[in-house]
Amino acid sequence: MKKKRSLIWQLVCPFLIVFVMLSPAMARAEEPQYGGVLKIIDLAEGAQPLGAPWAVRGIDSKLQKPVLEGLLREDVSGNYHPWLAKEWNIDLENNTITLPLREGVKFHDGTDFNAEAAKWVIDRSIKEKMLKGFLSVDVVDDYTIRVNVDKYQNNYLNLLASSPCNPVSPTAYKEKGEEWAKWHPVGTGAFKFVSFERGDKLTYTKWDGYWKEGMPYLDGVEYLFIRDPMTQQAAMRAPGEEKVHVLSVTSGEQAAMMKAQGFEVISMPVGPVSLIPDSKNPDSPMAKRKVRQAISYAINRDAIVKARGFGFWKPANQIPSPGNLGYVEDMEFGGYDPEKAKKLLAEAGYPNGFKTTIWVMPAMVDRDAMVAVQRFLSEIGIEAELEFPDTGGYTAKRWKDGWTGLMAQHTR
């Protein structure tokens, strides 16, 4: 049975922290400069097939950005803009979204991006249940599609801007075969795929046939999969061609350490780390509301932020970040009260607690913070075992196989 959430607990709001060490020449540049290969150490792992938009969930979708593009684009403020689609027209009466597409765009294999190609990827994502509420796609003409939906939902533009709607070349799938195409993405982006050495490096190179004139400025983009913090820091300080330019982390400790070494820090809220219960399972303790409430009261969010945030995290009791649409000031839920937690647990029928498992999302969730959560739960009698799967294993549990206990996940 696939478990779904009925209540989630927001613990802390980490920030996506990017470090950039600029050379004096780079700092002086006032005009865009051509050339160079941007090297990035990212939080993603590349465990999912980057050439199959319908099969990629979560943070690995970041690795597709240089090579695949969306019909729409979402900016950091949550606003949507035309991209491969020139505009969108929502018909509430007929439950359709019509999208005229940009003409003259080519895939990296030289074939045309058109309505048939856009329909092909969306149809596949609908089949894989990646686009909830989307029913089908009609080709209106060579460069117009109409998406049929079951009813209006306020996240439809988000879905159209997301990975499952990023076109890949249907021809590449037909001529090269699905297994090859899944791991050799052929998109319309500013960079084309060169190679992927799992656990080591993902390489893209500039595509001269890009539809935006004069773009891209860079000659290439490389993602390096380095997980050890000390090795990451060494790579950021390396000279010449070995130097890494961008490091993305959510660790407050690492952020403070890197800032102290003189690195420029850019940060933004990325939504809270949440505990998602298997509350759909009627045999799970999480199916009882008082158990879920007890877990929330048992966790000292302020203490975790103080110990692990290093000035970069904030306590969280709701999904929207402060300042974002939907954030509610002075929400009472989320206070620390272990005695109330014990009382609720007893009322739920678990005066001596119980055993459970917490499945921790890789990269985006701080391990030491979850050890603290484990300790707080133990103080009210809940014995939680921590499991740390890789991205592929975690994604399978989250979206396909289901889980028992709790999932510690970054949410937005």
Secondary structure, DSSP 8 states (H G I E B T S, - for coil): -----S--EEEEE-EEEEEE---HHHHH--S-----EEEEE-S----S-TT-GGG--GGGGGGGTTT---SEEE-TTS-EEESSBS--EEETTTTEEEEEB-SS-B-TTS-B--HHHHHHHHHHHHHTT-STTEEEEEEEETTEEEEEESS--TTHHHHHTSGGG----HHHHHHH-HHHHHTS---SSSEEEEEEETTTEEEEEE-TT-SSTT---SSEEEEE----HHHHHHHHH--GGG---EEEE--HHHHHHHHHTT-EEEEEE---EEEEE-TTSTTSGGGSHHHHHHHHHH--HHHHHHHHTTTS-EE-SSSS-TTSTT--TT--TT---HHHHHHHHHHTT-TT-EEEEEEE-TTTS-HHHHHHHHHHHHTTTEEEEEE---HHHHHHIIIII--SSEEEEE--
